[in-house]
Amino acid sequence: MLQLATVIGHHAQFRPEQVAVVFEQERLTWRDFAARVNRCACLLQSLGVRKGDRVATVLANCRELLEIYWAVPSIGAVLVPLSPLLMASGLASLLRDSGAVCLISQRSLAPLLEQACADLPGLRSKHILMVDGVTGDYPAYAALLSSCPEGRPNPVTVRQDDLFNIMYTSGTTGLPKGIMHSHFVRAMYCTLFATTWRMRPESVVLHTGAIVFNGAFVTLMPCFHLGARYVLQRQFDAVQAIEIIAREQVTHTMMVPAQIIALLDAPNFSPEKLASLEMILSLGAPLYQEHKDQLNRLLPDRFYELYGLTEGFWTILDKTRSTRKSGSVGAPPCFFQMRIVREDGSDAPAGEVGEIVGRGPSLMLGYYGRPDLTEQTIRDGWLFTGDLGYVDGEGYLYLVDRKKDMIDSGGVKVYPRDIEEVAARHPAVREVAVFGVAHEKWGETPVAALLLHANATASEDELLNWINQRVGARYQRLHAVRIMDDFPRNAAGKTLKREMRDAYRATGDGG
């Protein structure tokens, strides 16, 4: 029987004095961390949390969130990590949807919780805990934890098909959906990713982004499985991240493209400070070719790229192929299969664009409470991703775009990523997002939102002309360029094109 919950106790027994977790000034050994996880599990049981109950968190990165992540499944309860960036109405809907019976948050969010939980009688005040002290009727997590006796929680039988977590999608393409992962799926994260990233017990893993989104688990799970050291940054800061890498001799890190770009642009960036790195993983969105080339030049033989969905399919560009196949997002790993499917359901040959469809041992159990959506997404055991791509003659995947992001201009399919790759080559451009807006003649036409490097002075007209002179076809020419101070992003750091499209429409600039 698979017992994922025994991982922490295993390392506490056999690696007790090794450092397990580093968070700011705190350094916890495996013995220390296991003791905190056990106390947290005992606390939850004392509050009446039982096997199958949902425990939600609304927390920024902190040491407590890590211990909760391991304590909840150890008693057979179900983890529901939620973003602290949610509005009250959004938080209320997710708490209601998940049926959470316990919520752990922070004092700064107390006004938000008051609104969100007003009509949720299942969440009584004693079941809403604050990690950083008492707030109103909400008790302090730390005080309750210290009052729990040392020792293990009451034993619970946990099977591999039991629910480990409900991960809500970030909502970049619509309302969030609750993705259900079993203990078996999370064990696959432990073992398959550990092998893929070439991790070992001596590795040091840095995570700089929010750990509430699923991408964090692609390094978190294998790190804890192996008993390696996990270094957590409170929030992403490129300058600080570089100093942490140098000080802790970090071997593995993962970032979304915006964070990688910020790292390369940081005033203290130097290959020497990052010399300990064995892996720099990009995920969450395509990294521009310009920046892939820059990384491979400055930090060779370290770059990996992961294309994947929380629903349970991924491809990986290994560091040994990152130059030869640099335009690709890799190939499915062992035990995974992939197809490129035409509109009529037939398989497309190499070189032809179609929908990316895949299956493997990490496939979700389904969308929580939404069998209708599950049936639309998983058909005959295959996950239909909604993403467009093609494979080359060797089976490597090349990502084209999301179906929903594709622009239909005068009956011609325009893929925003093709234009973004061109715009990213301009020396003043730091980031770019291309989206379609309504047009009287063409139906839709592309618009680009741009972020510029510090001290860059290029104008919108100059950039519009530069890009339009270099795109590969007339129908890819931009209708307009807008320079922004920053992009709207979700908790995972992904760019929210939908919000930019809506904002552009609201200005009356379309057509």
RODO-2510 file (C-alpha; in nm, 4 decimals, decimal comma):
residues 511
     n   res          X          Y          Z
     1     m     0,0000     0,0000     0,0000
     2     l     0,1312     0,3405    -0,0994
     3     q     0,1855     0,5626     0,2059
     4     l     0,2870     0,9051     0,0804
     5     a     0,2256     1,0428     0,4285
     6     t     0,5235     0,8456     0,5643
     7     v     0,7812     1,0464     0,3646
     8     i     0,8511     1,3054     0,6356
     9     g     0,8744     1,0482     0,9143
    10     h     1,1120     0,8375     0,7052
    11     h     1,3620     1,1228     0,6726
    12     a     1,3175     1,2174     1,0399
    13     q     1,4265     0,8647     1,1284
    14     f     1,7134     0,8211     0,8853
    15     r     1,8311     1,1837     0,8231
    16     p     1,7289     1,3565     1,1481
    17     e     2,0067     1,6155     1,1638
    18     q     2,0055     1,7087     0,7938
    19     v     1,8498     2,0459     0,7099
    20     a     1,5081     1,9926     0,5531
    21     v     1,3605     2,3420     0,5154
    22     v     1,5106     2,6892     0,4924
    23     f     1,2766     2,9871     0,5150
    24     e     1,4388     3,3256     0,5682
    25     q     1,6285     3,2921     0,9005
    26     e     1,4722     2,9562     0,9952
    27     r     1,6555     2,6307     0,9300
    28     l     1,4616     2,3193     1,0276
    29     t     1,6126     1,9726     1,0405
    30     w     1,4082     1,6720     0,9356
    31     r     1,3503     1,5943     1,3044
    32     d     1,2235     1,9490     1,3666
    33     f     1,0067     1,9556     1,0576
    34     a     0,8537     1,6136     1,1268
    35     a     0,7662     1,7211     1,4817
    36     r     0,5828     2,0276     1,3480
    37     v     0,4005     1,8230     1,0839
    38     n     0,2871     1,5724     1,3485
    39     r     0,1670     1,8478     1,5814
    40     c    -0,0244     2,0099     1,2981
    41     a    -0,1879     1,6763     1,2167
    42     c    -0,2813     1,6279     1,5846
    43     l    -0,4236     1,9805     1,5986
    44     l    -0,6435     1,9178     1,2956
    45     q    -0,7713     1,5924     1,4454
    46     s    -0,8488     1,7732     1,7724
    47     l    -1,0608     2,0189     1,5745
    48     g    -1,2631     1,7318     1,4372
    49     v    -1,1017     1,7043     1,0943
    50     r    -1,1454     1,3500     0,9690
    51     k    -1,0461     1,1457     0,6672
    52     g    -1,1908     1,2970     0,3505
    53     d    -1,2560     1,6403     0,5062
    54     r    -1,1331     1,9432     0,3138
    55     v    -0,8771     2,1730     0,4768
    56     a    -0,8275     2,5019     0,2915
    57     t    -0,5331     2,7394     0,3183
    58     v    -0,5249     3,1048     0,2176
    59     l    -0,1628     3,1880     0,2845
    60     a     0,1330     3,3586     0,1284
    61     n     0,4592     3,1604     0,1324
    62     c     0,5550     3,0695     0,4870
    63     r     0,7022     2,7792     0,6784
    64     e     0,3601     2,6948     0,8233
    65     l     0,2152     2,6366     0,4771
    66     l     0,4781     2,3715     0,4062
    67     e     0,4014     2,1798     0,7251
    68     i     0,0267     2,2000     0,6556
    69     y     0,0881     2,0574     0,3083
    70     w     0,2248     1,7387     0,4663
    71     a     0,0073     1,7249     0,7795
    72     v    -0,3289     1,7341     0,6008
    73     p    -0,2786     1,4252     0,3803
    74     s    -0,1122     1,2375     0,6680
    75     i    -0,4545     1,2107     0,8373
    76     g    -0,6353     1,1351     0,5125
    77     a    -0,7832     1,4846     0,4823
    78     v    -0,7828     1,6752     0,1536
    79     l    -0,5630     1,9765     0,0910
    80     v    -0,7242     2,2805    -0,0771
    81     p    -0,4592     2,5523    -0,1348
    82     l    -0,6183     2,8870    -0,2290
    83     s    -0,4543     3,2089    -0,3388
    84     p    -0,4354     3,5058    -0,0994
    85     l    -0,4929     3,7265    -0,4057
    86     l    -0,8556     3,6120    -0,4381
    87     m    -1,1361     3,8622    -0,3902
    88     a    -1,3993     3,7869    -0,1244
    89     s    -1,6593     3,6626    -0,3727
    90     g    -1,4088     3,4349    -0,5468
    91     l    -1,2799     3,2958    -0,2180
    92     a    -1,6339     3,2316    -0,0946
    93     s    -1,7242     3,0409    -0,4103
    94     l    -1,4172     2,8154    -0,3849
    95     l    -1,4663     2,7481    -0,0142
    96     r    -1,8280     2,6631    -0,0837
    97     d    -1,7422     2,4505    -0,3858
    98     s    -1,4777     2,2498    -0,2003
    99     g    -1,6872     2,2057     0,1147
   100     a    -1,3933     2,3081     0,3359
   101     v    -1,4465     2,2400     0,7075
   102     c    -1,1261     2,4107     0,8231
   103     l    -0,9411     2,7186     0,6989
   104     i    -0,5913     2,8379     0,7879
   105     s    -0,4975     3,1924     0,6908
   106     q    -0,3176     3,5072     0,8111
   107     r    -0,4240     3,8151     1,0059
   108     s    -0,3840     4,0574     0,7166
   109     l    -0,6629     3,8710     0,5365
   110     a    -0,9109     3,8785     0,8275
   111     p    -1,1411     4,1420     0,6638
   112     l    -1,1466     3,9324     0,3466
   113     l    -1,2358     3,6202     0,5442
   114     e    -1,5181     3,8011     0,7260
   115     q    -1,6828     3,8735     0,3908
   116     a    -1,6043     3,5411     0,2298
   117     c    -1,7175     3,3219     0,5212
   118     a    -2,0294     3,5188     0,6203
   119     d    -2,2615     3,2708     0,4494
   120     l    -2,0589     2,9550     0,5120
   121     p    -2,1982     2,8018     0,8323
   122     g    -1,9796     2,4930     0,7861
   123     l    -1,6765     2,7090     0,8673
   124     r    -1,7247     2,8069     1,2302
   125     s    -1,4844     3,0587     1,3852
   126     k    -1,2938     2,7942     1,5827
   127     h    -1,2148     2,6217     1,2540
   128     i    -1,0587     2,9358     1,1026
   129     l    -0,7033     2,9678     1,2310
   130     m    -0,4447     3,2433     1,1884
   131     v    -0,0777     3,1494     1,1560
   132     d     0,0396     3,4844     1,2932
   133     g    -0,1692     3,5459     1,6043
   134     v    -0,5239     3,5886     1,7342
   135     t    -0,7576     3,8065     1,5272
   136     g    -1,1068     3,8707     1,6593
   137     d    -1,2789     3,5345     1,7030
   138     y    -1,0122     3,3524     1,5042
   139     p    -0,7642     3,1593     1,7231
   140     a    -0,3904     3,1560     1,6679
   141     y    -0,2557     2,8508     1,4882
   142     a     0,0817     2,8769     1,6627
   143     a    -0,0692     2,8830     2,0121
   144     l    -0,2922     2,5843     1,9418
   145     l     0,0008     2,4002     1,7871
   146     s     0,2220     2,4523     2,0916
   147     s    -0,0518     2,3193     2,3188
   148     c    -0,0682     1,9906     2,1280
   149     p     0,1394     1,7139     2,2854
   150     e     0,4309     1,5755     2,0926
   151     g     0,3743     1,2486     1,9157
   152     r     0,2020     1,1100     1,6133
   153     p    -0,1605     1,1692     1,5148
   154     n    -0,4173     0,8917     1,5420
   155     p    -0,3433     0,6411     1,2657
   156     v    -0,5539     0,6623     0,9501
   157     t    -0,5520     0,4167     0,6614
   158     v    -0,4740     0,6086     0,3418
   159     r    -0,4948     0,4306     0,0077
   160     q    -0,3302     0,5339    -0,3173
   161     d    -0,6643     0,6210    -0,4797
   162     d    -0,7694     0,8478    -0,1922
   163     l    -0,7879     1,2184    -0,2645
   164     f    -0,4708     1,4118    -0,1797
   165     n    -0,5751     1,7603    -0,2908
   166     i    -0,8137     1,9774    -0,4884
   167     m    -0,6136     2,2307    -0,6905
   168     y    -0,8212     2,5110    -0,8353
   169     t    -0,7139     2,6287    -1,1786
   170     s    -0,5843     2,9834    -1,1896
   171     g    -0,8705     3,1008    -1,4074
   172     t    -0,6722     3,2419    -1,7022
   173     t    -0,9342     3,1045    -1,9423
   174     g    -1,2518     3,1040    -1,7322
   175     l    -1,3938     3,0146    -1,3926
   176     p    -1,1636     2,8059    -1,1709
   177     k    -1,2213     2,4310    -1,1711
   178     g    -1,1237     2,2003    -0,8853
   179     i    -0,8697     1,9469    -1,0131
   180     m    -0,8569     1,6298    -0,8025
   181     h    -0,5238     1,4528    -0,7493
   182     s    -0,4931     1,1201    -0,5713
   183     h    -0,2093     1,0106    -0,3449
   184     f    -0,0898     0,7949    -0,6361
   185     v    -0,0659     1,0955    -0,8701
   186     r     0,1344     1,2929    -0,6148
   187     a     0,3634     0,9919    -0,5691
   188     m     0,4216     1,0031    -0,9449
   189     y     0,5276     1,3664    -0,9021
   190     c     0,7769     1,2470    -0,6394
   191     t     0,9378     0,9706    -0,8401
   192     l     0,9077     1,0743    -1,2051
   193     f     1,0212     1,4320    -1,1508
   194     a     1,3037     1,3271    -0,9184
   195     t     1,4470     1,1199    -1,2026
   196     t     1,3772     1,3797    -1,4696
   197     w     1,5472     1,6646    -1,2832
   198     r     1,8395     1,4415    -1,1773
   199     m     1,7751     1,5260    -0,8132
   200     r     1,9400     1,3418    -0,5256
   201     p     1,9318     1,3630    -0,1449
   202     e     2,2210     1,6144    -0,1524
   203     s     2,0321     1,8553    -0,3834
   204     v     1,9291     2,2034    -0,2705
   205     v     1,6008     2,3186    -0,4231
   206     l     1,4941     2,6841    -0,4310
   207     h     1,1357     2,7922    -0,4898
   208     t     1,0805     3,1626    -0,5432
   209     g     0,7136     3,1860    -0,6471
   210     a     0,3891     3,1193    -0,4644
   211     i     0,3542     2,7540    -0,3618
   212     v    -0,0260     2,7679    -0,3850
   213     f    -0,0204     2,6823    -0,7540
   214     n     0,0411     2,3379    -0,8945
   215     g     0,3660     2,4245    -1,0726
   216     a     0,5344     2,4458    -0,7324
   217     f     0,4736     2,0738    -0,6795
   218     v     0,6972     1,9696    -0,9709
   219     t     1,0026     2,0434    -0,7553
   220     l     0,8478     2,0347    -0,4061
   221     m     0,7324     1,6725    -0,4237
   222     p     1,0566     1,5163    -0,5544
   223     c     1,2641     1,7282    -0,3155
   224     f     1,0773     1,6052    -0,0074
   225     h     1,0597     1,2511    -0,1431
   226     l     1,4400     1,2373    -0,1681
   227     g     1,5072     1,4143     0,1597
   228     a     1,6815     1,7029    -0,0154
   229     r     1,6882     2,0611     0,1181
   230     y     1,3960     2,2887     0,0282
   231     v     1,4628     2,6636     0,0331
   232     l     1,1516     2,8815     0,0145
   233     q     1,1555     3,2527    -0,0663
   234     r     0,8694     3,4546     0,0860
   235     q     0,8006     3,6215    -0,2474
   236     f     0,9902     3,6493    -0,5708
   237     d     1,2663     3,9065    -0,5825
   238     a     1,5297     3,8534    -0,8513
   239     v     1,8156     4,0207    -0,6638
   240     q     1,7452     3,8248    -0,3461
   241     a     1,7010     3,4999    -0,5403
   242     i     2,0488     3,5347    -0,6895
   243     e     2,1989     3,5937    -0,3446
   244     i     2,0120     3,2915    -0,2022
   245     i     2,1392     3,0705    -0,4853
   246     a     2,4968     3,1800    -0,4169
   247     r     2,4688     3,1511    -0,0372
   248     e     2,2843     2,8172    -0,0194
   249     q     2,4597     2,6649    -0,3216
   250     v     2,1230     2,5911    -0,4802
   251     t     2,1272     2,3117    -0,7382
   252     h     1,7684     2,3183    -0,8697
   253     t     1,5163     2,5951    -0,9233
   254     m     1,2017     2,6501    -1,1283
   255     m     1,0533     2,9794    -1,2430
   256     v     0,7876     3,1118    -1,4753
   257     p     0,9194     3,3047    -1,7789
   258     a     0,8607     3,6493    -1,6247
   259     q     1,0813     3,5515    -1,3295
   260     i     1,3569     3,4148    -1,5545
   261     i     1,3557     3,7394    -1,7526
   262     a     1,3784     3,9385    -1,4276
   263     l     1,6672     3,7182    -1,3122
   264     l     1,8605     3,7826    -1,6334
   265     d     1,7962     4,1577    -1,5997
   266     a     1,8909     4,1809    -1,2305
   267     p     2,1801     4,4162    -1,1522
   268     n     2,3633     4,1447    -0,9554
   269     f     2,3228     3,8730    -1,2187
   270     s     2,6407     3,6872    -1,3017
   271     p     2,7049     3,3305    -1,4178
   272     e     2,9566     3,2951    -1,1354
   273     k     2,6914     3,3538    -0,8670
   274     l     2,4692     3,0913    -1,0265
   275     a     2,7462     2,8389    -1,0883
   276     s     2,6007     2,5859    -0,8407
   277     l     2,2827     2,5477    -1,0450
   278     e     2,2304     2,2165    -1,2198
   279     m     1,8760     2,2964    -1,3313
   280     i     1,6842     2,6082    -1,4304
   281     l     1,3327     2,4973    -1,5151
   282     s     1,0898     2,7166    -1,7067
   283     l     0,7186     2,6372    -1,6893
   284     g     0,3749     2,7983    -1,6848
   285     a     0,4052     2,9675    -2,0249
   286     p     0,6407     2,9553    -2,3239
   287     l     0,9772     3,1238    -2,2709
   288     y     1,0740     3,3418    -2,5655
   289     q     1,3439     3,1975    -2,7873
   290     e     1,5525     3,5101    -2,7277
   291     h     1,5744     3,4287    -2,3576
   292     k     1,6257     3,0551    -2,4085
   293     d     1,9276     3,1374    -2,6229
   294     q     2,0567     3,3821    -2,3629
   295     l     2,0251     3,1261    -2,0821
   296     n     2,1942     2,8524    -2,2850
   297     r     2,4785     3,0897    -2,3655
   298     l     2,5360     3,2238    -2,0135
   299     l     2,4496     2,9089    -1,8164
   300     p     2,4977     2,6142    -2,0514
   301     d     2,3665     2,2633    -1,9838
   302     r     2,1194     2,3724    -1,7168
   303     f     1,8001     2,4737    -1,8942
   304     y     1,4889     2,2545    -1,8820
   305     e     1,1420     2,3421    -2,0035
   306     l     0,8166     2,1820    -1,8957
   307     y     0,4912     2,2062    -2,0839
   308     g     0,2139     2,0654    -1,8743
   309     l    -0,1357     2,0893    -1,7373
   310     t    -0,2453     2,0480    -1,3774
   311     e    -0,4962     1,8008    -1,5205
   312     g    -0,2105     1,5589    -1,5682
   313     f    -0,0104     1,5586    -1,8892
   314     w     0,3340     1,7001    -1,9534
   315     t     0,6284     1,7087    -2,1910
   316     i     0,9838     1,7932    -2,0899
   317     l     1,2706     1,9487    -2,2792
   318     d     1,5764     1,7955    -2,1143
   319     k     1,8915     2,0002    -2,0630
   320     t     2,0792     1,7675    -2,2998
   321     r     1,8409     1,8736    -2,5807
   322     s     1,7895     2,2377    -2,4863
   323     t     2,0151     2,3645    -2,7657
   324     r     1,9474     2,1137    -3,0439
   325     k     1,5699     2,1313    -2,9847
   326     s     1,5543     2,4825    -2,8431
   327     g     1,2293     2,5725    -3,0223
   328     s     1,0577     2,2684    -2,8757
   329     v     0,8927     2,2085    -2,5387
   330     g     1,0304     1,8557    -2,5352
   331     a     0,8802     1,5113    -2,5502
   332     p     0,6568     1,3017    -2,3228
   333     p     0,8542     1,1133    -2,0551
   334     c     0,8346     0,7379    -2,0045
   335     f     0,4853     0,6036    -1,9315
   336     f     0,3245     0,9010    -2,1134
   337     q     0,1716     0,9068    -2,4609
   338     m     0,0859     1,2005    -2,6871
   339     r    -0,1184     1,2588    -3,0019
   340     i    -0,1804     1,5617    -3,2230
   341     v    -0,5486     1,5548    -3,3184
   342     r    -0,7271     1,7260    -3,6085
   343     e    -1,0703     1,8872    -3,5827
   344     d    -1,2288     1,5687    -3,7220
   345     g    -1,0687     1,3563    -3,4506
   346     s    -0,8044     1,1926    -3,6685
   347     d    -0,4356     1,1990    -3,5819
   348     a    -0,2262     1,4614    -3,7592
   349     p     0,1103     1,3651    -3,9113
   350     a     0,4410     1,5266    -3,8112
   351     g     0,4512     1,8945    -3,9003
   352     e     0,0738     1,9517    -3,8970
   353     v    -0,0846     2,1681    -3,6259
   354     g    -0,3600     2,0159    -3,4146
   355     e    -0,4825     1,9842    -3,0574
   356     i    -0,2346     1,8327    -2,8110
   357     v    -0,3843     1,5214    -2,6503
   358     g    -0,2062     1,3057    -2,3939
   359     r    -0,2296     1,0499    -2,1174
   360     g    -0,0080     0,9151    -1,8417
   361     p     0,0084     0,8094    -1,4749
   362     s    -0,0370     1,1659    -1,3483
   363     l    -0,3895     1,2058    -1,4902
   364     m    -0,6340     1,3762    -1,2547
   365     l    -0,9314     1,1958    -1,1035
   366     g    -1,1495     1,4660    -1,2600
   367     y    -1,2931     1,8101    -1,1860
   368     y    -1,4478     1,8166    -0,8396
   369     g    -1,8270     1,8180    -0,8623
   370     r    -1,8192     1,8647    -1,2408
   371     p    -1,8530     1,5291    -1,4170
   372     d    -1,9786     1,7158    -1,7243
   373     l    -1,6527     1,9088    -1,7602
   374     t    -1,4518     1,5964    -1,6819
   375     e    -1,6207     1,4120    -1,9688
   376     q    -1,5447     1,6993    -2,2072
   377     t    -1,1766     1,7036    -2,1108
   378     i    -1,0981     1,3323    -2,0656
   379     r    -1,2231     1,1147    -2,3501
   380     d    -1,1465     0,7438    -2,3605
   381     g    -0,8645     0,8032    -2,1117
   382     w    -0,7037     1,0834    -2,3188
   383     l    -0,6688     1,4389    -2,1877
   384     f    -0,7677     1,7010    -2,4477
   385     t    -0,5561     2,0009    -2,3525
   386     g    -0,7093     2,2806    -2,5597
   387     d    -0,3568     2,3715    -2,6716
   388     l    -0,2331     2,3668    -3,0294
   389     g     0,0989     2,2246    -3,1423
   390     y     0,2800     1,9915    -3,3783
   391     v     0,5546     1,7311    -3,3538
   392     d     0,8672     1,6975    -3,5635
   393     g     0,9936     1,3758    -3,7163
   394     e     1,1553     1,2730    -3,3856
   395     g     0,8389     1,3222    -3,1817
   396     y     0,9359     1,6499    -3,0116
   397     l     0,6473     1,8866    -2,9415
   398     y     0,6364     2,2446    -3,0671
   399     l     0,3765     2,4581    -2,8924
   400     v     0,1802     2,6918    -3,1199
   401     d    -0,0837     2,8493    -2,8934
   402     r    -0,3977     2,7949    -2,6932
   403     k    -0,7086     2,7369    -2,8988
   404     k    -0,8801     3,0155    -2,7060
   405     d    -0,5963     3,2609    -2,7755
   406     m    -0,5935     3,1989    -3,1502
   407     i    -0,6994     3,5049    -3,3511
   408     d    -0,9292     3,4649    -3,6530
   409     s    -0,8397     3,7541    -3,8836
   410     g    -1,0276     3,7550    -4,2126
   411     g    -1,0634     3,3756    -4,1956
   412     v    -0,6890     3,3250    -4,1367
   413     k    -0,5595     3,1691    -3,8146
   414     v    -0,3137     3,4011    -3,6415
   415     y    -0,1127     3,2547    -3,3527
   416     p    -0,0143     3,5231    -3,0975
   417     r     0,3045     3,3384    -3,0022
   418     d     0,4482     3,3844    -3,3543
   419     i     0,4170     3,7624    -3,3169
   420     e     0,5418     3,7563    -2,9571
   421     e     0,8634     3,5832    -3,0628
   422     v     0,9300     3,8646    -3,3118
   423     a     0,8513     4,1433    -3,0648
   424     a     1,0743     3,9869    -2,7972
   425     r     1,3765     4,0389    -3,0248
   426     h     1,3530     4,4183    -2,9991
   427     p     1,6255     4,5351    -2,7587
   428     a     1,3836     4,7579    -2,5651
   429     v     1,1221     4,4868    -2,5065
   430     r     1,1285     4,2895    -2,1816
   431     e     0,7923     4,1110    -2,2111
   432     v     0,5143     4,0965    -2,4675
   433     a     0,1569     3,9672    -2,4777
   434     v    -0,0390     3,9568    -2,8036
   435     f    -0,4177     3,9173    -2,8062
   436     g    -0,7023     3,9651    -3,0511
   437     v    -0,9517     4,2514    -3,0497
   438     a    -1,2639     4,3101    -3,2569
   439     h    -1,2188     4,4678    -3,6002
   440     e    -1,4956     4,5816    -3,8381
   441     k    -1,3275     4,4505    -4,1525
   442     w    -1,1264     4,1491    -4,0369
   443     g    -1,3368     4,0247    -3,7456
   444     e    -1,0321     4,0194    -3,5210
   445     t    -0,6932     4,1827    -3,5369
   446     p    -0,3830     4,1438    -3,3161
   447     v    -0,2735     4,3978    -3,0538
   448     a     0,0479     4,3800    -2,8498
   449     a     0,0969     4,4877    -2,4888
   450     l     0,4619     4,5465    -2,4043
   451     l     0,6812     4,5875    -2,0995
   452     l     1,0105     4,7662    -2,1619
   453     h     1,3497     4,7276    -2,0024
   454     a     1,4475     4,9920    -1,7487
   455     n     1,5583     5,3164    -1,9148
   456     a     1,4326     5,2048    -2,2596
   457     t     1,2905     5,4951    -2,4595
   458     a     1,1167     5,3326    -2,7577
   459     s     0,7747     5,4762    -2,8472
   460     e     0,4602     5,2818    -2,9304
   461     d     0,4697     5,3942    -3,2948
   462     e     0,8357     5,2972    -3,3297
   463     l     0,7718     4,9532    -3,1850
   464     l     0,4613     4,9006    -3,3973
   465     n     0,6539     4,9737    -3,7154
   466     w     0,9556     4,7647    -3,6102
   467     i     0,7441     4,4580    -3,5344
   468     n     0,5230     4,4896    -3,8418
   469     q     0,8279     4,5067    -4,0671
   470     r     0,9539     4,1744    -3,9309
   471     v     0,6496     3,9497    -3,8921
   472     g     0,6273     3,6643    -4,1384
   473     a     0,2950     3,7540    -4,3039
   474     r     0,0698     4,0546    -4,3630
   475     y    -0,2086     3,9071    -4,1512
   476     q     0,0296     3,9003    -3,8513
   477     r     0,0743     4,2760    -3,8539
   478     l    -0,0312     4,4459    -3,5329
   479     h    -0,3220     4,6846    -3,5194
   480     a    -0,1746     4,8653    -3,2197
   481     v     0,0925     4,8532    -2,9492
   482     r     0,0387     4,9521    -2,5888
   483     i     0,3282     5,0055    -2,3460
   484     m     0,2332     4,9084    -1,9899
   485     d     0,3941     4,9390    -1,6484
   486     d     0,3145     4,5744    -1,5707
   487     f     0,0875     4,2926    -1,6826
   488     p    -0,2038     4,1596    -1,4803
   489     r    -0,0973     3,8194    -1,3486
   490     n    -0,2435     3,5395    -1,1440
   491     a    -0,0850     3,3894    -0,8329
   492     a     0,1288     3,1619    -1,0495
   493     g     0,2772     3,4607    -1,2343
   494     k     0,0956     3,3799    -1,5582
   495     t    -0,0054     3,6749    -1,7746
   496     l    -0,3813     3,7327    -1,7883
   497     k    -0,4427     3,8168    -2,1530
   498     r    -0,8177     3,8135    -2,1007
   499     e    -0,7958     4,1086    -1,8602
   500     m    -0,5768     4,3038    -2,1013
   501     r    -0,8179     4,2319    -2,3860
   502     d    -1,1127     4,3517    -2,1751
   503     a    -0,9239     4,6644    -2,0674
   504     y    -0,8372     4,7437    -2,4284
   505     r    -1,2014     4,7091    -2,5313
   506     a    -1,3090     4,9329    -2,2434
   507     t    -1,0915     5,2167    -2,3776
   508     g    -1,2863     5,2168    -2,7032
   509     d    -0,9698     5,1664    -2,9081
   510     g    -1,0941     4,8537    -3,0885
   511     g    -1,2098     4,8483    -3,4499
***
